Amino acid sequence: MLRPYRFEHPNTEAMEMVTRSSYVIAAFLGPFYILYRKTSGFWPSVLLMVVLTGGLAGFWALALTFLSNRLLLFALPLSVVIVLMIQSSFVMQQVRRHFRRKGWLVRAP
């Protein structure tokens, strides 16, 4: 899941790294990580963040209504972790797609 990448420009030999900490930052900051990297995909990541936040709020409302207290101890933190993983992988996919479109080579160190 947290696979690091190295992007290399074929002409200028410039290099950009995406490490495991980049996934954590992308999970919590989402679209702002895309702005930091100066890549495309800001608005799709904003839309995903809004959808995931709404889905999480809806799940919590249903879970608090219908689940027992013991299940809530597992369901609520697990739902937050799943949402963060989805956002992180989507943002990293946007970053990889941007570099590939620009002609950069994608390598796994």
C-alpha positions in Angstrom: 0.0 0.0 0.0 2.7 2.5 1.0 4.9 1.9 -2.0 7.6 4.6 -2.5 8.2 6.0 -5.9 11.0 7.9 -7.6 10.2 10.1 -10.6 13.0 10.8 -13.0 12.9 13.3 -15.9 14.6 11.8 -18.9 16.1 15.0 -20.3 17.1 17.0 -17.3 17.7 14.1 -14.9 15.7 15.8 -12.2 14.3 13.5 -9.5 11.3 13.7 -7.3 10.6 11.2 -4.5 7.3 10.0 -3.0 8.1 8.2 0.3 5.9 6.5 2.9 5.6 9.8 4.8 4.1 11.3 1.6 1.2 8.9 1.9 0.5 10.0 5.5 0.6 13.6 4.5 -1.6 13.0 1.5 -4.1 11.1 3.8 -4.6 14.0 6.1 -4.1 17.0 3.7 -5.4 15.5 0.5 -5.8 18.2 -2.1 -3.3 20.5 -0.4 -0.6 17.8 -1.0 -1.4 18.1 -4.7 -1.0 21.8 -4.6 2.3 21.4 -2.7 3.6 19.0 -5.4 2.3 21.4 -8.1 0.5 18.6 -9.9 -2.8 18.3 -11.6 -5.9 16.7 -10.0 -6.8 19.3 -7.3 -10.5 19.5 -8.0 -11.1 15.7 -8.3 -9.3 15.3 -5.0 -11.5 18.0 -3.4 -14.6 16.3 -4.7 -13.4 12.9 -3.3 -12.6 14.6 0.1 -16.1 16.0 0.2 -17.7 12.7 -0.7 -15.6 10.8 1.8 -16.4 13.2 4.5 -20.1 13.1 3.8 -20.0 9.3 3.6 -18.1 9.1 6.9 -20.6 11.4 8.6 -23.5 9.4 7.3 -21.9 6.1 8.4 -21.3 7.5 11.8 -24.9 8.6 12.1 -26.2 5.2 11.1 -23.7 3.4 13.3 -24.5 5.5 16.4 -28.2 4.7 15.8 -28.0 1.0 15.1 -24.8 -0.5 16.4 -24.1 -1.6 20.0 -21.4 0.0 22.0 -18.9 -2.8 21.6 -19.2 -2.7 17.8 -18.9 1.1 17.8 -15.4 0.7 19.4 -14.2 -1.1 16.3 -16.4 0.4 13.5 -15.8 4.1 14.0 -12.0 4.1 14.2 -11.9 1.5 11.4 -14.1 3.7 9.2 -11.7 6.7 9.7 -8.7 4.5 8.8 -10.4 3.3 5.6 -11.3 6.8 4.5 -7.8 8.0 5.1 -6.4 5.1 3.1 -8.8 5.7 0.2 -7.8 9.4 0.1 -4.1 8.7 0.3 -4.1 6.2 -2.5 -6.2 8.5 -4.7 -3.9 11.5 -4.2 -0.8 9.4 -4.9 -2.5 8.1 -8.1 -3.1 11.7 -9.2 0.5 12.5 -8.5 1.8 9.5 -10.5 -0.6 10.2 -13.4 0.6 13.8 -13.6 4.3 12.9 -13.7 3.6 10.2 -16.3 1.7 12.6 -18.5 4.7 15.0 -18.4 7.0 12.3 -19.6 8.7 11.5 -16.3 9.9 7.9 -15.7 8.3 6.2 -12.7 10.6 3.9 -10.7 10.3 2.0 -7.5 13.4 2.3 -5.4 
